[in-house]
């Protein structure tokens, strides 16, 4: 069976960079954000979102005004759970379908799945291993102010809604600390691969 490995961590932790390193090494990496964009083209999903947020939150078919949705959720936090109740099951189904297809042609493959809130959703047991990427909070904020059009206030709001790194670490099978440079992150990712080989290779009885 395909081995499904979660790559998770808070905003700005660098999990996307870990995913890029894994991709460069030849591994299959699925991205929950890509799946989230794909399911927005399903008419049922679009209709349910419009019924809660209004038709104006779609720029065009399948394209959500994320900045507007984020603002609405900040102003009415209960809307976040309603949106997640629509998107998360559809995203999970996408992952299931793609993993099953891959399993038919490469049953010994490793599939990495990058997503932000796997642990928050209690979905760790859906994976063969769970990797948490962490970084110092001041470094996360610095990265995000450079890479995204978010104010420091918005970044703090997002971080406050996510599970603290300290709690994530207690639930992880493996932790990648990403407060160093890219070379250090590469080495930590190589160490992850060694860990997974050891984890997935059956012990030899003597």
N, C-alpha and C positions, 0 to 999 in steps of 0.2 A: 504493500500500500504506500501511496505517496505520503511523505512526512510533511506536515503542515506546521510551519514555524512562525509565530507571531513576532513582529518587530513593533514595539510600542514605546511610548514615552511622551512627556509633556511637550507643549508647543515650544519650539526653539531648542529642543534637546539635541537635534541633529539626526533623528531617525531616518530622514530622507537621504542624508548623505551616506549613512550606513547602507541603505538600500541601493544607492548608486554604486557603492563599492562592491556589494554582492552581485549586482548586475554585471559589472565589469569583470567579475571572476567567472561569469557564465551561468550564474544561478537564476532561476525563474523567480521574479518578484512581482507580486500583485499589490496594487495600491488601492486602499479603501476610498480615497478621494476620487480616483478615476472611476471606480464602480459607482460612487455617489452621483457623478455627472452622467453616467450612462443610464441609471434608472430614472433620471428626471425626464427622459424621453418616453417613458411608459405613460400612456394616457391616464391610467388609473392613478398613478403616483402624482402626476401633475394636477389632476382634478382634486385629489385629497388635500394637497398643499394649498391650492387656490381657495378651497372651502374654509381653510383656517386663516390664511394670511391675506387673501384677496388676489385677484387676477394680476394686479399691478406688480407683484413681486417677480413675475417672469418678464425678462427683457424680450425674449422670443421663445418659440417652442423649445423646450429642453434646456433653456439657459436661465438660471436663477440669478437674481440680483442679490448676491451674497452680502454685500455691504448693508443693504436695506434689511435683509433678514436678520443680520447680526444686531442691527440697531433695534429692531422690533423685539428681539429676544432679550436684549439688555433692559428694555423698558417694561417687558412683561415676561419674566423668567419662566413662567409655566408653559409658555409656547415652545420652549426648547424640548421638553419631554414629548409634546405632541408631534413636533417635527421628527424627532428621533424614532417615535413609534411607527412613523410612516417609512422612513428611510432605512433604518437598521435591518428590519427583516428582509427587505428587498436586496440590500447589499449582501447580507449573509447568504441569500439564495444565489446571487451571482458568484460568490466565492465557491459555494458548494458545486454548482454546475461546472465551473471552469476546472475545479480540482478533480471532479469525476471524469471529465474529458481527458485530462492529462494522465490520470491513473490508468486509462485504457491503453495508452501508448508508452508510458514510462512509469511503471508502478514503483520503481525504486527512487524516483526523483524527490528532491527537496523543493518545497514551495514556500517561499517567504511571503508573509502578508503584513504590509505596513498599515497600521491603523492607530489612531490616537487613544481610543477609549475602550479597548478590549477588557482591561481589568475593571474599569468602572462599570461595565455591563455584565460582569461576572461570567465572561466567556473564555476564561483561561482553559477550562477543561475541553474546549473545542479544538485545542491545538496540541501537537506532540511536544512542543517546547515553547516557552514564552521568554523573549529577550526584551529587557527594558534598557532604553538608552537614557542616560541622565546627564545633567550639566549644572553648573552653578547658576543660580537664578539671575545674578547680575549679567552673566555671559549670555544667557537666553535672551534677556531684554536687549542687550547690545546687538545681538544677531538679528533680532526681529525688527528693530528700528532701522537697520540697514537693508534688510531683504524684503520687507513688506511695508505697505503704506498704512501702518498702524501707529497710533499715538502710544506713548508709554502708559497712559491711563487705560486705553483699550487692552493693551497687553496684560496689565495687572488684572483686569476684569476676567480675561480668558483664563489666566493662570489660576485665579481664585475658584474657577468652576471645575478644575481638574484635580484628580487625586494627587496628593503630595508625593514627590519622588520617594520620600522615606517609606511610605506605605507601599508604593509600587515595588520597591526593592525587596520587601519581605515576601512578595508574591512571585518574584521572578525566578526562572530557572537559570538565567544568566544575565549579568549586568554589564553594560558597556558604559564606562564613564567617559564623557566627551567634553572635558574642559581644557584639553590640550590642543595641539595643532593637528592638521590633516594627517600627517605621517603617524602620529600617535593613534589616531582613530583607525587608520588602516591596520596597524599592528593589533589593536584591540579586536578588529573584525576578523583578522586571521586567527586570533586566539579563539574566537567564537566558533569558527569552522572546526578547529581541532577539538573543541569541547563537544560539538555536535557529532563528529565522527565517533568519538568515544562513547557518547550517549546512545547512538543508534547502532553501534556494532556489537553484536551479541558476544558475551563473554565466552571464552573457550574453556570447556571443562577438561580437566586432566584426569 
